[in-house]
Amino acid sequence: MICVSIARGRHRYLLAELQHLAKQGVELVELRLDCIQSNVQIKRLLTDRPCPVIATCRRQHDGGHWSRSEEERLMVLRAAIAEGVDYVDLEDDIAGSIPRFGATKRIISHHDFRRTPEDLETLHGYLASLDADIVKIATLATHPNDNLRMLELVRSSSVPTVGLCMGEIGTPSRVLAGRFGAAFTFAPLNPEKLLAPGQIAFSSLRDLYRYDSITPATKIYGVIADPVGHSLSPVVHNVACAATAIDAVYLPFLVPAGHLRDFLASASRWPLAGLSVTIPHKEAVLEEVSARDDLVKEIGAANTLRFNSDGTIESFNTDVTAALEALRAALEEQEAGFGDRRGLKSAMVLGAGGAARAIACGLRRQGVDVTISARTAERAKKLAEAIGGKAVDWSARHRLPYDCIVNATPIGMHPEVNETPFEATHLRPYMVVFDTVYNPENTLLVKEARGVGCRVVTGVEMFVRQAAEQFRIWHDQLPPRDVMRNALKQATSSVRVIE
């Protein structure tokens, strides 16, 4: 069950949203009384309420907005209980001073905005001892496996428990709460007014992640990256699973470089079925896998993992095929190909990460002369030597003409949408310009290339093609490419370059 939190400064707006949510079938609503700017009128809010509600009045040091006296806050909570509110949220340090009364159920909560304590079981036992009907623990995740510890606590608890990890690292705990037996999870109604770090808006939790359909049998997939908040992989893969009626959920996992090994070592505890891999893990992940496909062996980077029941991890690279297919489609429109007179004989690849390596290797396999340029000269030189190409300094990337310019850096990605890795004055109409950035699709580089008359390949095409191949590897069936493409385009359509 999803508990939707609503926080408004005026009673009438709070009541209007409460009625709106009830009509949408929401089963539980949290009224954030600490956000009301005037005296809190409990009776007005609770009379004729259309669905069960939780009364919460959170202090500022607990992540709330209450700025008046503690005595007034306790009076508000006691008044809510006296009026027969369905649930009341009481922090552990005040639970003993507010006795049980009537039919109101007590949620005893604890918030830690610094860390996730090592001994969660002891903390849980203490909270449960405070006459709790439901225990709620919300802590800051500082390691991806903090999510696991919290979720496993929820699963083992005899008292109904809500266990959530805050922060971007903690996002998976919010989506998987029900799978591990949580009483409910929390989501704000308005995606622009998040009430706690790492929250997911109600509409996304319900429609994109299909929270209410997740069961212990639901397979878990995701993307590991740092940062990961910009990734639209969850949009593409969750929509594809919904369209094909596959019982799976795909999550964003923020995994800092130093935590990669621990995260993968715990794969069976989630359990994970498959992962997309992106910056900065495409090369480092190979130290943790059991098997590599031919492209991974050649390129030295993987963007896809498959977890097997025997504990082995297989690695794949779908970037190469996706990039070459996208380029080939653009060339075929001009009846050209790789290496021929009208096609691609030379290419400048900007960047030296996993995507750059995959594309550069793919182009070299097609007989294209490849030059690498990256902001870190040593990385560019190392990649050039590995693929049998050349390297030039970043400052020299404009000096020579090339048939193809490939941007395999994050330059131009949302929110830095006014940046370009290759100046427009050096673009020529005969060039093919391939920008791997997909959010937004129409980057500044893409717009300027089209303005010059270049043939353009956008990051959306490569992204959809590589995601579709991941889908086939994981689910062993044809991917719904059009569904995936439309979802990605819709998700990126709101991003605009500021002129």
N, C-alpha and C positions, 0 to 999 in steps of 0.2 A: 504494500500500500504506500502511496505517495502522500505525505502530509505537505500541503502547500502553505508556505508562509506568506502572509500579507502584512505590509507595514505602510501605513499612511498617516499623515499628520492630522487628519480630520475624521471624525466619526462617520460622517455620511459616505465618505469615499471607502472607508473600511467596510461598511455595511454593503455598499454597492458591489464591491469585489467579492464579498462573501456570498451574496446571492448569485453572482455570475458563475462562481466556481461550483456551487451546488447544482446549477443547471447543467454543468458539464460533467456531472457525475463524480466530482471529487468527494472522497469519503471522509477526509479529515483536513481541517484547516487550523493553522496556528495564527492566532491574533497577536501581533507584536505590539503590545500595549505601551511599551517604552517609547514608541515613535509618535504617539499622540501628543500634540503640542499643548493642548488644554487639559483641564481636569478630566480624568478618565471616567466616563459614564458607563460603568459595568452593566447595569441593568439594561440600558439602551442597546448595548452590543449583543447581549445574550438572549433577550426576549425574542421568541419566535425564530431562533436561529435555524437555518434550513439543513444543517448537518452538524455532526460533532465538531467541537473546537478545543484547542489547547490555549489556555491563557498563559502568556509569557511576558514578563516585564524584566528585561535584561539590563543590568548595570553596564556602564561603559567599560570597566576593566574586564567584563565577561563578554565583550564584543557587542554590547547593546548601545542604546542611545539615551538611557534614563539619566537626566541631569539634576533631578530634584533630590530631596533627602531620602535616606534609606527608610526612615519611618513611613514616609508617604508611599514608598514602593511596596512595603510589606502590607500596608492598608489596602492597596489595590489588589494584591494577591489574595488576601483574606476575604475581600469583598467578592472576588470572583468565585471563591469556594462557597461562600454563603449564598450566592445566586445560583449555585448548582452547575457550574461549568463542568464540562465532561472530563477535562484533564487540566491540571495545573503543573507548570514547570517550576520546580524549586531547586535552587542551587544547593549543594551539599552543606554549605555553612549556615544556611537558614532553615533547612528542612526540620531540624529539631524544635524550632520555635514556632512552627506552623503545624498544628495537629491535624490529623485526618478529621473530616467532617462530611456527613452526607454521602452521596454516591460519587463524589469527585475522585477520580483516580490520580495518584501522585506519580509524576515523573521526576525522579531525583537525578539532577544533572551535574556534570563536572566538565569544565572547559580548561584546556591547557594550550595557550597560543605560542608556546616555545618549543614543545617537543611531544613525542609519544612516550610516556613512561615505560620503563622496562617491565615493571611488575604490574601489568594491567589487571591480572587476576585479583591481586590484593585490593587495588582501587575499586574494582567491581564489587567485591565482597563488602567493602565498607559502605558503598552507596546503597547496595541492596539492604543493608542492615538498618537504613534510615526509613523504614516503613514504606518501601518503594513498591509500587505496582509495575513500574517500568524504570529501568536504569538507562540513562543516556550519558554516553561519554563522547566528547568531541575533542580531539587533540590535533596538534600540528604534525603532519607527516614530514619527516626529514630524510627518510629512506623509503624507497618503493616498497620494501617488505614490511613497513609499518602498517600498510593496508592489510596485509595478510595476518599480522598479529591481531589487529583489531577485528577482522572478520572471523578469525578462528575463535576469538573470545566470544563473539556473538553466538556462534554455532554451538559452543560448549556450555552456554549459560542456561541455568534452570529458570532464572527470572527473565521475563521478556526484556530484551535489550535493544537499544539503538546505539550502534557504535560507528562513528564516522571519523575519518581523518580529514583535516582541513588543509588548505593549500592546494596548489596545482598537482603536487605529487599524490595527494589524497583523493583525487577525482574517482579512481576505480572503486573506492570503498562506498561511494554514494550510489553507484550504478549496481553494484553486486550485493548490496545490503540484504535484499530480499532473498537472494540465492543462498545466503548463509543463515537465513532464519531471523533477520531483524524484524522487530515489530513494525517498523516503517522506516522510510527515509525522508529527508527534507528537501524541498525544492522551492525557490522563490517563484512568484508568479511573473514578475517582470525581469527579463534577462538583463536589463540595464541597471537594476537596483538589487544587486546581490547583497545578502545579509551576512554572509560568511565567506572567507576565501576558499575558492575551489568549488563553489556551488554550481549546479547545472540548472538552468531554467526548467520549469515544469513542462513546457511544451516539448523541449528536447528530450527530457528524461522519459516522457510518456510516448512520444511519437518516433524519435530517432533511435533511442536505445530500447524501446519497448519494455520498459521496466516491469510492467505487470505480467509480461509473458515469460520472464526469465525464471527458470526453475533449476534445481540441482543438476538436471540433465543438459542444460544449455551449454554449448561449447563456447569457450572464451578465446577470442583472438584480439589482436591489438597492434598498435604501432609503438615502438620504443624510439625515443628521440630526446634531445635536450638542446633547444626548447621543443615543446610539443604542442603548445596551445594553438599555434597557427595551422596545424595539420587538419586537412579536410578528409583524410583517410577514413575516419569514423563515419562521415557522411556517406561516402561512396560505398563502403563495405556493408554498413548496416542497411542501407536502402537495397542493396543487391540481395542480401539475405532475406529481407522482408518480401521482395518481389518473387523469390524462388522458394519461399516457405521453408527456409533452412533455420533450424533451431540453434542460433548462434548470436553472440553479441560481440561487438568489436569496440575496443576501448583505447583511449590515449594513455600511455604509460610514460610519465616523465622519469627518465632514468639517467641521472648524471653519469659521466664516464667512469668515475670511481666505484659506482655501484652495479655496473653491468654484470660482473661475475656472480655476485650474490643474488641478483635478481633472477638470472637464468638458472642458477643452482636450485632455486625454489620453484621452478616451473610446475612441478607435479603437485604442489600444494594448492595452486589456484583451482583446477589445473589448466595450463595453457595448451591450446591446440595449434596455434600458429601465430607468427608475428611478422609485421612489416618492420624493416630496419632502415633507419635513416640517420642523418647527422646527429652525433659524431661516431656512430657505432658500426658503419658498414664494413670497415676493415677489422676493427678490434673484435668483432663478434666471432670471427673465424677461429679464434683461440678456444672458443667454448663449444664448437659444433663437432658432431660425430662424422658427418659426411658432407662432401661438396660436389655440386654438379660441375660439368665441364666448364661452363662459363665462369663459375666462381673460381675454379682452379686457375683459369687463364688470367682473369682480371684481378684476383686477390681482394674481392669485395663482394658482399652479399647484401641483398635487400629483402630477402624472404627466408623465414625459418618455418619448418614443420616439425612438430613434436610428436613422437611416436609413443605407443603404449609401453614399449620396452625401455623407455627413458632416453633413447637416442634423439639427437637433433640433426635434421637434414637442412642444408643451406642451398639456396638458389639465387640466381640473379635474373630478374625479369626486366631490368633497365635496358640491357643491350638490345634485346629483341624489340622492345617497345620503341626505343629511340630510332632504330633502323627502319622499322615499319612506318613510323611517323614521317621520317625523312623521305623514304621511298614513295609514299603517297604524294608528298609535295612535288617530288621530281617527276612522277608519272603524269601529273597535270600538264607538264611542259614537254612530255615525251622525252624525258631525259632520265639518266640513271647515275649510279656511282662510277666515277672514273672515266666517263665518256666525254666527248667534246662539249656537249651542252650541260653536262652534269657536274658532279663534284670531283675535283681533282686535289683540292687543297682545303684545309679547314683550320680555323683558329678556335681552340677550345679554351674558354675562360674558366679557371678554377682547377683545383687538383684534388678534390675530394672523391667520394665514392661514385657519385653520378658522373663526374668528369672522367674518371677512370673507365667506367663502363662505356660511355659514348666514344671516348677516344679509341679504346680497344675495338669497338664495333666498326668504327670508320677505317681503322687500319686493316681490319679483316677484309674490307671492301676495296682495298688498294688506294685509299685516300691518304695523301701526305698530311700529317697532323702536327700542328704547333701548339704547345701548351703555354699559357700565361696565367700566373696566379699572383695574388698579393704577397704570398710567401714564396720567394724565389726558389728556395731549396726544395719545397714540395713540388713545384713545377718541373724542376730539373729531374727530380727522382722519378716522377711519372713519365716524363718524356723518355728517359732511359729505359723504363720498363716496357714501354709500348713500341720502341723503335721510332720515336718522333724527335722533334726539336723543342727547345724551350727558349722563351724570350722574357725579358723583364716586363713587369706590369706596365711600366712607363713606355715601353716600346711596342705595345700590342697594336697600335694603329699604323705602324710604319710601312708594313707591306700589305698588299691586297690579297684577299682570300676568297675562294668560291663560297665558303660557308663560315658563318660566325655562330658559335654555340656558347650560350651563357649557362654554365653549370655552377654558378655561384648563387647565393641568396639575394644578390643585389637587385632591387626592384620589387622585392616581396613586401606584401602588406605587413606593417604599416608604412614602410619607407618607399612609398609608391612613386616618388618623384626622383628616384635615382636610376641611373643606367650604367651598365658596365662597359658600354661601347658608345662613343660619341657619335651623334647623328651625322656630323660633317664627314665622317669616314665611311659611311654606308654607301653602297653603290647598287644600282638597280639589278645587276646580274647576280647579286649575292642571295644565298638562302640564309635566313636568320632564324635560328632555333633557340628559343628561350625556355629553359626547363622550369622556370617559375610558373606556377599555376594559380597563385592567389595574390593578385588578380590575374586573369587570363591576359587581358590587354595591358601588359606592362608598358612602361615608357619606351623601352627598347622595341617592343612589338609595334607600338603606335608609330614611332619614328621610322621603323623599317618599312611599314606599309606606306607611309607618306613618301618615301623615296621610290617605292615600286618594287621592293624586294619580295621574293617568295618567303612566306612566313610559316613556321611551325610553332604552335604555342605549347606551353607546358601542359595544358589540359589534355591534348592528344596523347602526349607521352604518358601522362599520369594515368589516364583511363586505360590505356593499353597495358601498362605494367600492372595495374591493379586487377585488370581482368585476368591476366595470366596468374596472378597470385590466387585469385578466386578459383581458377581451374585446378591449381596445385592442391589447395586446401580441401575443396569440396568435390572434386572429381566430376564436375559437370560444366556445361557451357555457361559462361557468364552473361548476364543481361547487360551488354555494353551500352545500349542506348539508355537504359535506366540509369546506369552509373554516370554516363556523360551528362545527361540532363540534370541529375542531382548536383554534380560538380559545378556545372554552369550556373545553376540557380543559386548555389551557395556563394559563388564568387561575383555574382552580378551586381551586388550592392557595393562592391569596392570600386572606387573611382579615383583616378589621378586628379589631384587638385591643380588646376591650371594657374 
